[in-house]
Amino acid sequence: MPTSPPTADNPLTLIFAYRAFDLRDRFPQPLAIFHETLACLQSHDAYLHSMSGEIVAYLRGGGALSIPESFFIRRSGNDVGIVSAEANDAVCEAVDRWLRNTLTLHPPTSITQEASTIRPGRLDLLLEQCDPDASELDDVNA
């Protein structure tokens, strides 16, 4: 983790940790670098990572940035999957550029999204896909 104070030369020092989320929230520990966090979602421990995978960068001062999933989740028609480990270096470089640009254009004081408000949005998206009027399956009725 960066120990030096944030500077204009290196806006990434505003980030103190990253966290990976999957559908079952199997990765509660914060990690120091994005590369390790991406590896969590690529691991066999991740549950439905291509459907619900998310990575959050936590900022000093309480803010958080959700890394756009387009960096690490690939969609092609109906196929959805997480990037392969061979692409990690390229993904990390692209995320690094995005974070530098985002943190330079938007000072942390203007990033008001709190970490606790990021994750519920994903659940809301999943619930929107459910049909509350659907009939119960025969197995459930039995």
Secondary structure as GFF3:
##gff-version 3
##sequence-region A 1 142
A	DSSP	three_ten_helix	11	14	.	.	.	ID=ss1
A	DSSP	beta_strand	15	21	.	.	.	ID=ss2
A	DSSP	alpha_helix	34	42	.	.	.	ID=ss3
A	DSSP	alpha_helix	49	52	.	.	.	ID=ss4
A	DSSP	beta_strand	54	59	.	.	.	ID=ss5
A	DSSP	beta_strand	64	67	.	.	.	ID=ss6
A	DSSP	three_ten_helix	69	71	.	.	.	ID=ss7
A	DSSP	beta_strand	73	76	.	.	.	ID=ss8
A	DSSP	beta_strand	79	82	.	.	.	ID=ss9
A	DSSP	three_ten_helix	85	87	.	.	.	ID=ss10
A	DSSP	alpha_helix	88	105	.	.	.	ID=ss11
A	DSSP	three_ten_helix	108	110	.	.	.	ID=ss12
A	DSSP	three_ten_helix	115	117	.	.	.	ID=ss13
A	DSSP	alpha_helix	119	128	.	.	.	ID=ss14
A	DSSP	alpha_helix	138	141	.	.	.	ID=ss15
###
